[in-house]
Amino acid sequence: MAQMTMIQAITDALRCELKDDENVLVFGEDVGVNGGVFRATEGLQKEFGEDRVFDTPLAESGIGGLTIGLALQGYRPVPEIQFFGFVYEVMDSISGQLARMRYRTGGALGAPVTIRSPFGGGVHTPEMHSDSLEGLVASQPGIKVVVPSTPYDAKGLLISSIRDNDPVVFLEHLKLYRSFREEVPEESYTIPLGKADVKREGTDLSIFAYGAMVHESLKAAEQLEKEEYSVEVVDLRTIQPLDIETIIASVEKTGRAVVVQEAQKQAGIAANVVSEITERAILSLEAPVLRVTAPDTIYPFPQAEAVWLPNAKDIVETAKKVLTF
């Protein structure tokens, strides 16, 4: 195994699939010679050629249209939206076309597309670059939405996404790109979509999170352990479809739950997770299910984002309300 950052694991996953399947195509703004704004596609054009890895004009709507056409011709497109804050320009292609393709054609045609895009705060980006807009696509039937939190998960989940016969939106948190390394197999491997992962076992409280908030939740769990609380942290990994079985099993074990997301309270998917818990496991609950989220405001300018973003301290405070209810 090799020690990889998340960005290296993503590059490696793309390399594996470009090598294994000639129908896989990688394209987007500056992904060719430059290797993408974060170098996620660095070296891939040189290795696989301009017909397999290529630049597009700076037009997300054009990228969406190209993606649809290629998918209908038997290719497996892997387009990059340079920042997910720009997804509004391509929402018709995603929600109005790709999500409906299998239904619209009675199963005759599919859309084996994986749309990669960075998102998330904590790195002082300009306006619209850090917005957490995953709730927009997660609420659309026909789209799978994946948000890895580790290099190992990122590679396995991206390979599974590219091999999936339906459209997947694969979101990569900016703060996690180079924040740490871990062992990642150099060969191809897959992690099933729609399957959560228990990152830390516990008996007193379940914390459900995804993306960068998984790491804040793990920090909170460590702090709570010092006060003799046993906290379970579940990484949702796929936020559409949710792994309901793992979520409910955890709640039935601990009797208490907190759901954490970086997105605003009115956005993201935390509310849906809370609803699923209360509908399916209310008799197992010893306390109300609470949420830790960003406030319901526009994402702030960089000078204020540290105050705005949820963190381990916020999670600890909310967890204690549930633990002492």
Secondary structure as GFF3:
##gff-version 3
##sequence-region A 1 325
A	DSSP	beta_strand	2	4	.	.	.	ID=ss1
A	DSSP	alpha_helix	6	20	.	.	.	ID=ss2
A	DSSP	beta_strand	24	28	.	.	.	ID=ss3
A	DSSP	alpha_helix	44	48	.	.	.	ID=ss4
A	DSSP	beta_strand	53	55	.	.	.	ID=ss5
A	DSSP	alpha_helix	60	72	.	.	.	ID=ss6
A	DSSP	beta_strand	76	80	.	.	.	ID=ss7
A	DSSP	three_ten_helix	84	90	.	.	.	ID=ss8
A	DSSP	alpha_helix	91	91	.	.	.	ID=ss9
A	DSSP	pi_helix	92	97	.	.	.	ID=ss10
A	DSSP	three_ten_helix	98	100	.	.	.	ID=ss11
A	DSSP	alpha_helix	101	104	.	.	.	ID=ss12
A	DSSP	beta_strand	114	119	.	.	.	ID=ss13
A	DSSP	alpha_helix	134	138	.	.	.	ID=ss14
A	DSSP	beta_strand	144	146	.	.	.	ID=ss15
A	DSSP	alpha_helix	151	163	.	.	.	ID=ss16
A	DSSP	beta_strand	168	173	.	.	.	ID=ss17
A	DSSP	three_ten_helix	174	176	.	.	.	ID=ss18
A	DSSP	beta_strand	182	184	.	.	.	ID=ss19
A	DSSP	beta_strand	197	200	.	.	.	ID=ss20
A	DSSP	beta_strand	205	209	.	.	.	ID=ss21
A	DSSP	alpha_helix	213	225	.	.	.	ID=ss22
A	DSSP	beta_strand	231	235	.	.	.	ID=ss23
A	DSSP	beta_strand	238	240	.	.	.	ID=ss24
A	DSSP	alpha_helix	244	254	.	.	.	ID=ss25
A	DSSP	beta_strand	257	264	.	.	.	ID=ss26
A	DSSP	alpha_helix	270	281	.	.	.	ID=ss27
A	DSSP	three_ten_helix	282	284	.	.	.	ID=ss28
A	DSSP	beta_strand	290	294	.	.	.	ID=ss29
A	DSSP	three_ten_helix	302	304	.	.	.	ID=ss30
A	DSSP	alpha_helix	305	308	.	.	.	ID=ss31
A	DSSP	alpha_helix	312	323	.	.	.	ID=ss32
###
